[in-house]
């Protein structure tokens, strides 16, 4: 089978690999579509401490079962596949923190989403494999995994209907958070960013959109929500963005540093606000099985709302060029479609 292998920063090659073989409780899936994620782009551009050269990237996977018949699944079924599933026995899992499972990545897709076929381990079959409704197309369904991450982030903020929400970052995750925030009843939803194409899309999804290259974000937030916003989610991995978020939260508010920052990054904060204004500062990573199910349900309710975020579809052979373009913010969301030439 064909697969795109990562060999180091700037180096990916289309190669041939043996088709995986499956064991008891496992399934073999023909990959139909796989979204390109910011992690894929970052790994391609500068490498990743947890992704070794020789790996096959891609984890936003949708496909069709071709072998195996476990837990209500059969060949021919269209499915969306989570890239990991918790063990449910470690300390974090027992406390309900499934994205912090000590063994989260011990059960993962083999070899990765940028391949024609993947083996789905039993743990993922049992917790992270979902049938696709007939009304949801394969390409739009690739948004299930990133949307699940967004829902986890908003849940951690304890976002309630009627609360104001500020999203810092106009990338695919920020745009998904705008949709998800509105679905949860946030009002107003304010989104800030720098990229014209993405800000144009944001204007159809958020109540207030701020181009921070032209307008001071603090002034807009103050005018829109006097006293500061209830919830803030920082969806760009930048220390300056994280610092800018802190004074914009109102009393009793919460800030989620959603986008990853480099290891050992320090963030100066006015600690008195944490104490006297009871502001919570937190972070979230990934998602749990419940978020994955919730994301698919939300996509199914209004697929056309989400499908607009997918601005480019490509073949497996075009992934390198797409990764380069994504690093230059030339699209919103790109999806690899396996039968596309």
C-alpha positions in Angstrom: 0.0 0.0 0.0 1.0 3.6 -0.5 1.9 5.8 2.5 3.5 9.2 3.1 6.4 8.8 5.5 8.0 11.6 7.5 11.8 11.6 7.5 12.6 14.8 9.4 11.9 18.5 9.1 11.0 19.4 5.5 11.2 15.7 4.4 8.3 13.5 3.5 8.2 10.9 0.8 5.5 8.7 -0.8 6.5 5.1 -0.1 5.2 1.6 -0.2 4.5 -0.3 3.0 3.1 -3.7 3.7 -0.6 -3.7 4.4 -1.1 -4.2 8.2 -2.4 -7.5 9.5 -5.0 -7.5 12.2 -5.4 -9.6 15.3 -8.4 -10.5 17.5 -10.7 -7.5 18.2 -9.0 -5.4 15.6 -10.2 -4.0 12.2 -8.6 -3.1 8.9 -9.9 0.1 7.4 -9.4 1.6 3.9 -8.7 5.3 4.5 -10.9 7.5 2.5 -10.0 10.9 3.8 -7.6 12.4 6.4 -7.4 16.0 7.5 -4.1 17.9 7.8 -3.6 19.1 11.4 -1.5 21.9 12.8 0.6 19.1 14.5 1.3 17.6 11.1 2.4 21.0 9.8 4.6 21.8 12.9 6.2 18.4 12.6 7.0 18.8 8.9 8.4 22.3 9.5 10.5 21.8 12.6 10.2 18.3 13.9 8.4 17.0 16.9 10.0 15.5 20.1 7.4 12.6 20.2 7.3 11.8 16.5 10.3 9.9 15.2 11.5 10.0 11.5 10.0 7.1 9.6 6.5 7.7 11.1 3.4 8.1 9.0 1.6 11.3 10.0 -2.1 12.0 9.9 -4.7 11.3 12.6 -8.0 12.9 11.4 -9.2 9.7 9.7 -12.4 8.5 8.0 -12.6 5.3 6.1 -14.4 2.1 5.3 -13.9 -1.2 7.1 -12.4 -3.9 4.8 -11.6 -6.7 7.3 -12.7 -7.8 10.7 -16.1 -7.8 12.4 -16.0 -6.7 16.0 -18.4 -4.9 18.3 -21.1 -4.2 15.8 -18.8 -3.3 12.9 -18.6 -5.1 9.6 -16.8 -4.8 6.2 -18.4 -2.0 4.2 -19.2 0.2 7.2 -18.2 3.9 6.9 -16.4 5.0 10.1 -14.6 7.8 11.7 -11.6 6.8 13.9 -10.2 8.4 16.9 -6.3 8.3 16.9 -6.1 7.0 20.5 -8.2 5.7 23.3 -7.7 5.7 27.1 -6.8 2.6 29.1 -9.5 3.4 31.7 -7.4 1.8 34.5 -4.6 4.3 35.3 -5.0 7.0 38.0 -5.9 9.7 35.4 -8.5 7.6 33.8 -10.0 6.6 37.2 -10.4 10.3 37.9 -12.1 10.9 34.5 -9.1 12.7 32.9 -9.0 10.5 29.8 -6.8 12.8 27.7 -4.2 12.5 30.4 -4.2 8.7 30.4 -0.7 7.3 31.2 -1.1 4.8 28.3 -2.9 7.0 25.8 -0.6 6.4 22.8 0.2 2.8 23.5 -2.8 2.0 21.3 -2.8 4.0 18.1 -3.5 3.7 14.4 -1.1 1.7 12.4 0.7 3.2 10.6 -1.1 6.6 10.4 -3.7 8.5 8.5 -1.6 9.4 5.4 -1.7 5.8 4.3 -4.2 3.8 2.1 -5.0 1.3 4.9 -4.8 1.4 8.7 -5.1 -1.2 11.4 -7.4 -0.1 14.2 -6.4 -1.6 17.6 -9.0 -3.2 19.8 -9.0 -0.4 22.4 -9.9 2.2 19.7 -12.5 -0.2 18.2 -14.2 -0.3 21.5 -14.0 3.4 22.4 -13.0 5.5 19.4 -14.7 4.0 16.3 -18.1 5.5 15.2 -20.4 4.7 12.4 -20.9 7.6 10.0 -24.5 8.7 9.4 -25.6 8.6 5.8 -26.2 12.3 5.8 -22.5 13.1 6.6 -20.0 13.0 3.9 -16.5 11.5 4.3 -14.6 14.8 3.9 -16.6 16.8 6.4 -16.4 13.9 8.9 -12.6 14.4 9.2 -13.4 17.4 11.4 -14.6 15.0 14.1 -11.2 14.7 15.8 -10.3 18.5 15.9 -13.8 19.4 16.9 -13.6 16.9 19.8 -10.5 18.7 21.0 -12.4 22.0 20.9 -15.3 20.7 22.8 -13.0 19.4 25.5 -11.4 22.8 25.7 -14.8 24.6 26.1 -16.0 22.0 28.6 -12.9 22.6 30.8 -13.8 26.4 30.7 -17.2 25.5 32.0 -18.7 27.6 29.3 -22.4 28.3 29.9 -25.2 29.7 27.7 -25.2 33.5 27.8 -21.6 33.8 28.7 -19.2 35.8 26.5 -16.4 34.0 24.8 -13.1 35.4 23.4 -11.2 33.2 21.0 -7.6 34.3 20.2 -6.5 32.7 17.0 -8.2 32.4 13.6 -6.8 29.0 12.5 -9.0 26.0 12.0 -9.3 25.3 15.7 -10.3 28.8 16.5 -13.0 28.8 13.8 -14.3 25.4 15.1 -14.4 26.9 18.6 -16.5 29.7 17.3 -19.0 27.3 15.9 -18.9 25.1 19.0 -19.2 28.1 21.3 -22.3 29.4 19.6 -23.8 25.9 19.7 -23.3 26.0 23.5 -25.1 29.4 23.7 -22.1 31.7 24.1 -22.9 35.3 23.4 -21.2 37.3 22.2 -18.4 35.3 20.5 -15.4 37.4 19.8 -12.6 36.1 17.6 -9.2 37.7 16.9 -6.6 36.9 14.3 -4.3 38.2 11.5 -5.0 36.1 8.4 -7.4 37.8 5.9 -8.8 34.5 4.4 -9.5 33.1 7.9 -10.9 36.4 9.3 -13.3 36.6 6.3 -14.6 33.1 7.3 -14.7 34.1 11.0 -17.1 37.0 10.2 -19.7 34.4 9.3 -19.2 32.4 12.5 -18.5 34.9 15.3 -20.4 38.0 16.6 -17.3 40.2 16.6 -14.1 39.7 14.6 -10.9 41.7 15.3 -8.0 42.0 12.9 -5.3 42.7 15.4 -3.0 44.1 12.7 -5.5 46.9 12.3 -7.3 47.2 15.6 -6.5 47.0 19.3 -8.1 43.9 20.7 -8.3 45.2 24.3 -10.3 48.3 23.1 -12.8 46.1 21.2 -13.2 43.7 24.1 -13.7 46.6 26.6 -16.3 48.2 24.3 -18.1 45.0 23.6 -18.1 43.4 27.1 -17.4 46.0 29.8 -15.7 44.4 32.7 -14.1 41.7 30.6 -15.2 38.5 29.0 -16.4 35.4 30.9 -14.2 32.9 29.1 -11.1 33.1 26.9 -9.5 30.4 24.8 -6.0 31.0 23.4 -5.8 29.0 20.2 -2.4 30.2 18.9 0.8 28.9 20.4 2.3 32.2 21.2 3.4 33.7 24.6 2.4 37.2 23.6 -1.1 36.0 22.8 -1.4 34.2 26.1 -0.2 37.3 28.0 -2.7 39.4 26.0 -5.5 37.2 27.1 -5.0 37.6 30.8 -6.2 41.2 31.3 -9.2 40.7 29.0 -10.8 38.1 31.4 -13.4 39.5 33.7 -13.8 38.8 37.4 -14.6 35.1 37.9 -13.5 34.3 34.4 -11.4 31.5 33.0 -8.6 31.3 30.4 -7.7 28.1 28.5 -4.2 28.0 27.0 -5.5 25.6 24.4 -2.6 25.8 21.9 0.6 24.2 22.9 3.6 26.2 23.9 7.2 25.0 23.8 8.5 23.1 26.8 9.9 25.3 29.6 8.0 28.4 28.4 7.4 30.8 31.2 4.4 33.2 31.3 4.5 36.3 33.5 1.0 36.9 35.0 -0.5 39.3 37.5 -1.0 36.8 40.3 -3.2 39.2 42.3 -5.9 38.9 39.7 -5.9 35.1 40.2 -6.5 35.7 43.9 -8.7 38.8 44.1 -10.6 38.3 40.8 -10.7 34.5 41.1 -9.5 34.0 37.5 -8.8 30.4 36.5 -5.9 29.7 34.2 -5.9 26.2 32.7 -5.0 24.1 29.7 -6.4 21.2 27.8 -4.9 18.6 25.5 -6.8 16.2 23.2 -10.1 14.8 24.0 -12.0 11.9 25.6 -14.3 9.3 24.0 -17.4 11.4 25.1 -16.1 14.5 23.3 -15.5 12.4 20.1 -19.1 11.2 20.1 -20.4 14.7 20.9 -18.3 16.1 18.0 -19.8 13.7 15.5 -23.3 14.5 16.7 -22.6 18.2 16.2 -21.2 17.7 12.7 -24.2 15.7 11.8 -26.7 18.3 12.9 -25.3 21.0 10.5 -22.7 19.6 8.1 -22.7 22.5 5.7 -21.8 24.9 8.5 -18.6 23.0 9.1 -17.8 21.9 5.5 -17.1 25.5 4.6 -13.9 25.4 6.7 -12.5 22.8 4.3 -11.1 25.0 1.5 -8.8 22.4 -0.2 -8.8 18.7 -0.9 -5.7 17.0 -2.3 -4.3 13.6 -3.2 -1.8 11.7 -1.1 0.9 12.6 -3.5 0.2 16.3 -2.9 0.7 16.3 0.9 4.2 17.8 0.9 3.0 20.8 -1.1 -0.1 21.1 1.1 2.0 21.1 4.3 4.2 23.9 2.9 1.1 25.9 1.9 -0.5 25.4 5.3 2.7 26.7 7.0 2.2 29.9 5.0 -1.5 30.1 6.0 -2.6 29.8 2.4 -5.8 27.8 3.2 -8.1 27.1 6.1 -8.4 23.4 6.3 -7.0 20.8 3.9 -8.1 17.3 3.6 -6.3 14.4 1.9 -8.8 12.4 -0.2 -7.4 9.0 -1.1 -9.2 8.4 -4.4 -8.4 12.0 -5.6 -5.8 12.2 -8.4 
